[in-house]
Amino acid sequence: MVPSVIATAAVGVGLAQGALAASFSVSGQEFKVTADELNGQGFVQYGSIATEDGADPTKSGKAHAVAVSGFRHATITKMCQSVVTPNLPFGLGSITMKLTAGDPGNATGKDREKKLVDATGLYLDISDLNGDAEFGNIDIGVGAGQLHDPGIQPNADKYVNPNGFAQRAETAKLTGVKQRAWATTAGTFKLPGLHLGLSKGVDECY
């Protein structure tokens, strides 16, 4: 676990500096994410399949049905992401890795915007989502193959039925977000005020 934690921390530092394009996945484990608010432009949502890294998706338990939410651009306020690694040896038991970022504090205007998590080409492979939502110019019931800007997640088109149910909107505002997800990918993912910590036991975002 130690090398993977070091690698994750190194990637996190690069992301905080806006230097890397991000592509996250948690192999074989769901993780939890919360956010006070997500404001997105160019929203799409459709059904797909998430496969475990390097696994044969035809094998039982290695493929998972997901609702993919995509955003051309999104800002996130007070994001928290957590995942629990259970039953570690040497008496360690369960360890929670928690990442937080995007807390603007009392900042206003441009200073506040600079402290928010900022993502482009953001895709979330979700199994469960709770919160309040407000959409601008929404189309419900379009075919997944008609989605553009953004469209289907890159390299995932083979798991999407082009005639399957989908929806899209010019804008989307989600508040009080609580979700479980299998993967998050983004073209760029900036995390101001990043903090990544490990704690013993189960200490998830919710």
C-alpha positions in Angstrom: 0.0 0.0 0.0 2.8 2.4 0.8 4.2 2.8 -2.8 0.6 3.4 -4.1 0.0 6.0 -1.4 3.3 7.8 -2.3 2.3 7.7 -6.0 -1.1 9.1 -5.3 0.3 11.9 -3.2 2.8 12.8 -6.0 0.0 12.9 -8.5 -2.1 15.0 -6.1 0.7 17.6 -5.9 0.9 17.8 -9.6 -2.8 18.2 -9.9 -2.8 21.0 -7.3 -0.3 22.9 -9.4 -2.4 22.4 -12.5 0.4 20.5 -14.2 -1.2 17.2 -15.1 -4.2 15.8 -16.9 -6.0 13.4 -14.6 -7.5 10.0 -15.1 -8.5 8.3 -11.8 -10.0 4.8 -11.2 -10.2 2.6 -8.2 -9.8 -1.0 -9.2 -12.4 -3.2 -7.7 -13.5 -0.6 -5.2 -16.1 2.1 -5.1 -15.2 5.4 -3.5 -17.3 8.2 -2.0 -17.4 11.8 -3.1 -19.2 14.8 -1.5 -19.4 18.4 -2.6 -21.2 21.5 -1.3 -21.8 22.6 -4.9 -20.9 21.6 -8.5 -21.6 24.1 -11.3 -21.1 22.6 -14.8 -21.5 23.6 -18.4 -22.2 21.2 -21.2 -23.8 18.4 -19.2 -24.5 14.9 -20.5 -25.7 11.7 -18.8 -26.1 8.2 -20.1 -25.8 4.5 -19.2 -22.5 2.6 -19.6 -20.4 -0.2 -18.1 -17.3 0.3 -15.9 -14.8 -2.5 -16.0 -12.1 -3.3 -13.4 -8.6 -2.4 -14.5 -7.1 -5.1 -16.7 -10.0 -7.4 -16.1 -12.0 -9.4 -18.6 -15.5 -7.7 -18.4 -17.2 -10.9 -19.4 -16.2 -12.5 -16.0 -18.7 -12.3 -13.2 -18.2 -9.4 -10.9 -15.6 -7.6 -13.1 -18.1 -5.3 -14.9 -20.4 -2.7 -13.2 -23.4 -0.8 -14.6 -22.9 2.9 -14.2 -24.6 6.2 -14.9 -22.0 8.4 -16.6 -22.3 12.2 -15.9 -20.1 14.3 -18.2 -19.3 18.0 -18.1 -17.4 20.1 -20.6 -16.3 22.3 -17.7 -17.1 22.2 -14.0 -16.2 24.0 -10.8 -16.6 22.2 -7.4 -16.9 23.7 -4.0 -15.6 21.8 -0.9 -14.9 18.5 -2.6 -14.1 15.4 -0.5 -13.1 12.0 -1.9 -12.6 8.9 0.3 -11.8 5.2 -0.1 -11.4 2.5 2.6 -8.8 -0.2 2.2 -10.0 -3.0 4.6 -8.2 -5.8 6.5 -4.6 -4.7 6.0 -2.0 -7.0 7.6 0.4 -6.3 10.5 -2.5 -5.2 12.7 -3.3 -2.2 10.6 -6.9 -3.2 10.0 -8.9 -0.7 7.8 -7.2 2.4 6.5 -9.1 5.4 5.0 -7.6 7.6 2.4 -9.3 11.0 2.2 -8.7 13.8 -0.2 -10.2 17.3 0.2 -9.9 20.5 -1.9 -11.7 23.5 -3.1 -12.6 25.3 0.1 -12.9 29.0 -0.7 -13.4 30.1 2.9 -14.5 33.7 3.1 -13.0 34.7 -0.3 -15.2 36.5 -2.8 -15.2 37.3 -6.5 -12.2 36.2 -8.5 -10.3 35.2 -5.4 -13.1 32.7 -4.6 -13.1 31.3 -8.1 -9.4 30.6 -7.9 -9.9 28.4 -4.8 -12.5 26.1 -6.3 -11.8 22.7 -7.9 -11.7 23.3 -11.7 -12.1 20.5 -14.2 -12.5 20.2 -18.0 -13.7 17.1 -19.8 -15.0 15.6 -16.5 -16.7 12.2 -16.5 -18.1 10.5 -13.4 -19.0 6.8 -13.4 -21.7 6.8 -10.7 -23.5 4.0 -9.0 -25.5 6.2 -6.5 -26.1 10.0 -6.3 -28.0 12.2 -3.8 -28.4 15.9 -3.8 -30.4 18.8 -5.3 -30.2 19.6 -9.0 -31.0 22.5 -11.3 -30.6 22.2 -15.1 -30.7 24.9 -17.8 -32.1 24.0 -21.3 -32.4 20.3 -20.6 -33.3 17.6 -23.2 -34.5 14.3 -21.6 -34.7 11.2 -23.6 -32.3 11.8 -26.5 -30.2 8.9 -27.9 -26.8 8.6 -26.4 -25.3 8.7 -29.9 -26.6 12.3 -30.3 -24.6 13.7 -27.4 -22.0 16.3 -28.3 -19.7 18.8 -26.5 -19.1 16.7 -24.5 -20.1 13.5 -26.0 -19.5 9.9 -25.0 -16.5 9.4 -22.7 -13.3 8.8 -24.8 -12.5 5.2 -25.4 -15.8 4.1 -23.8 -18.1 4.1 -26.8 -18.0 0.3 -27.1 -19.9 0.1 -23.7 -22.6 2.6 -24.8 -25.7 1.9 -26.8 -26.0 4.8 -29.3 -29.8 4.4 -29.2 -29.9 4.2 -25.5 -31.6 6.7 -23.2 -29.6 9.8 -22.4 -30.1 13.4 -21.4 -28.2 16.7 -21.9 -28.3 20.3 -20.6 -26.5 23.5 -21.3 -25.9 24.0 -17.5 -26.2 21.9 -14.4 -26.0 22.9 -10.7 -25.8 20.2 -8.1 -25.8 21.1 -4.3 -25.4 18.9 -1.3 -23.8 16.2 -3.4 -23.2 12.7 -2.0 -22.2 10.0 -4.5 -20.6 6.6 -4.9 -18.5 6.1 -8.0 -16.3 3.6 -9.7 -14.1 6.1 -11.6 -13.5 9.8 -12.3 -11.7 10.9 -15.4 -10.9 14.4 -16.6 -8.8 16.2 -19.2 -7.6 18.6 -16.6 -8.3 18.6 -12.8 -7.0 21.4 -10.6 -7.3 21.0 -6.9 -6.5 24.2 -4.9 -5.9 23.7 -1.2 -5.4 19.9 -1.7 -5.1 17.8 1.5 -4.6 14.1 1.3 -4.5 12.1 4.5 -4.6 8.5 5.8 -6.4 7.6 9.0 -6.9 4.3 10.8 -10.4 2.9 10.7 -13.4 4.0 8.6 -13.5 7.8 8.2 -15.3 8.4 4.9 -16.7 11.6 3.5 -20.2 10.5 4.5 
